Amino acid sequence: MELEILKYLIPALIMFCCGVYGFITRKNMIAILISLELMLNAVDINFVVFNRFLFPGQLEGMFFTLFAIALAAAETALAIAIIVNLFRAVKNVDVRNVNKMKF
């Protein structure tokens, strides 16, 4: 059982680490948003895996994951709308130029 659960947790760990690396190293707001979504998806995989192996007959982890995916989609839509408006005003979405982004 331990080897079976590692088949799912190791890719989720790799996804999360790639997301953290991208979040720290990227300067473009869209790339940062993609890295954040990668981390959220890795966490959702962990919810499903732990629910499946700890409580096999219950679906709380699955429902929580669906709720988290819905919230992540709403958050992404809102963030992209903010980034598009910021790009229209400043013509730049680089986080190094935060002082220039003030209205």
N, C-alpha and C positions, 0 to 999 in steps of 0.2 A: 504494500500500500504506500509506503514511503517513496519508493521509486516512481510509482504512478503519479503521485502528487507533484513530484519534482519535474515531471514532463511539462507541467503547466506553469509552475512557479518560476522556473529558470527563464523561459521566454518573457514572462511578465517582468522579471527583474531586469532583464536586458533592455526591454522596452522602457522601463522607468529610468534606468541609468542613461539611456540615449536621450530621453526627454530632458532630464536634468542637465546633461551636457549641452544640449541645444539651447536650453533656456539660459544658461550661464554665458555661453560663448556667442550667441547670435546678437546682432545689433538691429536687425530689421524686425518691426513689430509683427508682421505676418509670420515670420519664422519662429518668433517667440511664442505666438499663439499656437502654432502647429506643435511645438515642443510641449506646451502645456496640455494640449489635447492628447498627445502621446502618453504623458504621465497619467492623465485621467483614465485612459483606456487600460493601462496596466493595472491601475487600482481596481477597475471594474472586473478585470480578469481574476484578480485575487479574491474579490467578493464571491464570484461564481464558484471558483475552485474550493474555497474554504466552506462555502455552503454545501457544495456537493459531497465533500468528504467528511465534514463534521456532522451535518444534519441531512442525510440523503433523502428523506421523505418530505422535507419541507422546502418551501420556495421563497423564503424571506430574502435570501441573498440575490436571487434572480430578480425579484421585484425591486429591491433596492438598486440593483444595477440598472434596470430599465429606467427608474426614476433619475439616477445619476446621468444616464445617457441623455435623457430629455433635458435636464438642466444644463448639461454641457453643450447641447445643440443651441439652446437659447442664449447661453453665454457667448458662444462663438458668433452667432448672428449679431448680437449687440456689439461685440468687440470689432467685428468687421465693419459694421456701420460707423462706429466711432473712428476707425482707422481710415475709412474712405473719406469721411468728412474732414479729417485732419489732413489727408493728402490733398484734398481740394483747396484747403486754405493755405497750406504751407508748401505743398509740392515736395514733401519729404516725409518718410516714415521711419527714419533712422533714430534710434533712441539716444544716440550720442548728442543730438542737437535738441535736447529737451528745452533749453532756454529759448530757442527760436520758435518753438511750437506754442508759446503763450500768445494769447490773442490780445 
